[in-house]
Amino acid sequence: MCGITGVVAFTKEGTNYLDKVKRSCDTLAKRGPDAEGIYHHNQVALGHRRLSIIDTTTAANQPFTDHTGRYTIIFNGEFFNFKEHREALINAGVPLRTHSDTEVLLNLFIKEGAACLNKVNGFFSFAIYDKEEEKLFIARDRIGVKPLLIYQDADKLLFASEMKAIMAYGITKEIDFTSLYIYLQLNYIPAPHSILKNVRKLLPGHYIEVHNGIVKDVEYYKIPFDSKETIKPFNEHSYNKQKNHLRDLLEESVSKRMVSDVPLGAFLSGGVDSTIIVSIASKLVPSLKTFCIGFNGDKKFDESKDAEAVAKMHKTDHTTFHLSNDDLLGSLHDMLDYIDEPFADSSAIAVNILSKYTREHIKVALSGDGADELFAGYNKHRAEWHIRNNGYLSLLKYIEPLLRILPKSRHTNTGNTIRQMHRFAQGVKYSRAVRYWLWCTITNEKEAYNLVNKEHDTGHSLVRTLNYINQINNNTGNSDLNDVLYSDVHLILPNDMLTKVDMNSMAHGLEVRNPFLDYKVVEYAFQIPSDYKIDKHASKKILKDAFIDAFPKEILNKKKQGFEVPMLRWIQNDLKTLIDELLNDDFIIEQNIFNPSEIKRLKQKIYSNDPGEVHAQIWGLIVFQYWWKKYIQA
């Protein structure tokens, strides 16, 4: 895991940016605290910050140039099956001078060009420069675990692992207000767009080639899936066969991800997904180090007892970080300072502090990310199943008027139940695609539109929304939910979940590996019908059945619990000073982005008996304002 950055100049004006690569590289120091390197050749400059994981010697530092001196690579990520390709290269007579996956990747590219991407099992963003042809190749992994941003104008192309590294070149920073509308609905900004005009995110499974001032974007990978295929009915023999195959695939995936020349462990929340990963890894590493967070004095947000039960069962060397409310709040400010694009999934605060303390013990952590999106683990998946199969939730539409007026709050059991029931009741009356978007958002389109001054309306947010939901199958004759899961894997997973983990782990120089996101596991997940994953009795059914022996009895059927923090309580109390600073009337009017009356309405709702999602909405505004003051106003 590392940070990469680079410049390709198209004109004489563009060459003025080549010397700024060092400044850009410096902003990535937390991603790569172990080494720094800069490369220059004619119209190209490359920068690299290294987090040493495989072959920690200085010989493997980057930028790394092959033995001929022609090709140079900067690489962020891991190439898990590199050893088999290393052996093949040696047998073919290729001279290798390190034991790193970076050198293997570079020589595999030299041999096969872009086709090498189909042989790499891992996660990555990397760039390879051919100085003979003066051609640059940049690629991002299949699923989008590692980020890559691109700025392009008539004079130059800039790329980097983080937005702050792009901004360090001194680009013009202009808000993309369509992205702001989408952000206010989701609390994050999906690729390929960003909060800034002219800055885009390279999509997962894509590469670009830059040659003679021409930039070509190519999709090299797409998860095999057709939402319109007819799904065969449930078959017990097939189910048992596929269950065993899933277990084999995940065991292979975890085994691949145990390769490391530095201390390795795992996150362990006590939920289904991390328990499965730990159950496999603990058989490969005696006394596997595992880590979780315990929230002192707040049982609603504390899963540490479940994690400790799993750790005991699998004999791991377990550490629970017992944290106070002040510890969490302190981490909040650290996270706000690191964010370089508005991102307001509040569970990122917990990921940040878990990464911080885990990094004191290990340098690589396994994680259970991706299982919910692949195997139908969210409450919205259960609700969608009921609607498509005429389950009892379909009846909620008849009591929607009552649910509308009842008080709703995520932070009480009764209020949260009413909140969820109301969202589900609203969704029943819409088409599948519209319902999917509704259940992805925390603020509806009308509310987001009202929050922003009308002069900033671009009229393009609906077009973007339709692009994000275009995989949803509106054919009511098809009850299979894989279309919803496929959309989650392209929208929520890379842009929310993986962004959250990458940003907050790399802020502390911690590498996180995701065994569920091995492309073989992902492809398998979309080859089986969704009724192997979810039915009227269970979510993530095949996953639980495949690893039934991995769970303490009290864990297996417990209600899903998110990695959350007490945000409503903070908004009402601890963050009042921050709200007064960032959302006061004078500042809002002077800034001229938001509608002062709508901001005032939201602030009043904080203390009502029906707060609904106001905590998430206010937090989204706080994050944006903090970012705007740091990067735009400054």
Secondary structure, 3 states (H helix, E strand, C coil): CEEEEEEEECCCCHHHHHHHHHHHHHCCCCCCECEEEEEEECCEEEEEEECCCCCCCHHHCCCEECCCCCEEEEEEEEECCHHHHHHHHHHCCCCCCCCCHHHHHHHHHHHHHHHHHHHCCEEEEEEEEECCCCEEEEEECCCCCCCCEEEECCCEEEEECCHHHHHCCCCCCCECHHHHHHHHHHCCCCCCCCCECCEEECCCCEEEEEECCEEEEEECCCCCCCCCCCCCCCCHHHHHHHHHHHHHHHHHHHHHCCCCCCCEEEECCCCHHHHHHHHHHHHHCCCCEEEEEEECCCHHHCCHHHHHHHHHHCCCEEEEEEECHHHHHHHHHHHHHHCCCCCCCCCHHHHHHHHHHHCCCCCEEECCCCHHHHHCCCHHHHHHHHHHCCCHHHHHHHHHHHHHHCCCECCCHHHHHHHHHHHHHHHHCCCHHHHHHHHHCCCCHHHHHHHECHHHCCCCHHHHHHHHCCCCCCCCCCCCCHHHHHHHHHCHHHHHHHHHHHHHHHCCCCEEECHHHCHHHHHHHCCCCHHHCCCCCCCCHHHHHHCHHHCCHHHHCCCCCCCCCCHHHHHHCCCHHHHHHHCCHHHHHHHCCECHHHHHHHHHHCCCCCCECHHHHHHHHHHHHHHHHHHHHC
